[in-house]
C-alpha cells in the first residue's frame, strides 16, 4: 500500500515538473481556442501555450479563494500531437499567492490509448518558475479579485 502511495505522489510531482517547469516561455492563447461551451461553473479561459503546442486553460467559474492568500483553481491542458502519451489532462492546483508556490491536489489525465490516470493525493509545495505557464496562471489567479 505504501509503495502505491509513493508511486502516485511521484507521478504527481513529475507531472508538475513536466507541465510547468519544462515550458520556459509562456505565450497567451487566443480566446478562439476555447475547448468547451461555457456554463455557469464551466468557464474555461485560455491563458497560455507552450513550445510543444499544448494549450492551457483555467476554469474561472470554480476559482476558490482560501485563507492565507491561497487560491484553488482547475486547469485543463490540451496536448498537441507531439506528446507521445497524453491527449489532455485536468489538474486542481492550490496556489499560494504570498509565497509564489503551488501544489497539485488532484489530477486526471486522458491517454492517447483511451485509458486514463487519476491522482487523488496532494503533492508537496513547489516554487513557481519564472517565465513558465505556472507563473502566467499565478499572475492571473493571484491578482484576479472578481469571481
Secondary structure, DSSP 4 states (H G I P E B T S, - for coil): -HHHHHHHHHHHHHHHIIIIIS--S-B---GGG--S---SS--EEEEEE-TT--EEEEEGGG-EEEGGGEEEEEEEEE--TT-SSEEEEEEEEEEETTTTEEEEEEEEEEETTS-EEEE-S----EEPPTTSHHHHHHHHHHH----
